[in-house]
Amino acid sequence: MRSFIRNLSPRGEFILVTLVGFGPITILQLLGLIQSRRSGGSSGAEMSNAGLVAGVIGELTILAAVLGIGKLRGWSLATFGSRISWRGAGVGILLFVVTFVTMSGVGLLLQILHPEQTSYSVAGISLPVILLFSLINPILEEVLEAGYFIYSLKGFGMWPAVLSSALIRALFHWWQGINGLLPIFSMGLIFGLAYWRWRQLWPLVIAHAFTILYAAFYWNRHAA
């Protein structure tokens, strides 16, 4: 297996990382949706403590597998820009504000043009689980959706790389419906352009973490 991975072409590596990075979670999301509909539950996914903890474990496993492939192929987190700094954190907070305003505007416009109920429900998520998920999920998604995708596709130019990154980010959240996909696509564009400019993951991880924290607290309160 190690020899096979080392001898892959760049295209073969890209396909493998995409399958490893997105395949398992997509399958689990689909199975969860099918099970929910068969049991007469909500029409979409349900967010709960158990589900998010399982998600964290799965994402850590996927991240380890992806980085394992990278080790054999000669790249790592440092390749994508993994420097942690207070300045990067500040940029991340500003990036969150810009992203939040943009996503809110796109979401509001979509609700006016295409009213749609939320495609997922929230079942009383606890603070420790929210914090854990808001730490792990942004790391996995930004490593894959921004770092790996844009780094791998940079030879095609900025817009093909950034648009591909935004598209895979949106498709990874297919279960949120059209009114969820387009705001996330706009998030992907902003994050992709920011990554292209600075080539650092830390600001994106911070902005993504704040986005999750806001969404979790909002939906927890809304569900209550």
PyMOL commands that set and color helices and strands:
alter all, ss='L'
color gray80, all
select helices_A, chain A and resi 2-6+10-38+49-73+77-80+86-113+127-156+158-171+174-176+178-198+202-223
alter helices_A, ss='H'
color red, helices_A
select strands_A, chain A and resi 45-48+120-123
alter strands_A, ss='S'
color yellow, strands_A
deselect
rebuild
show_as cartoon
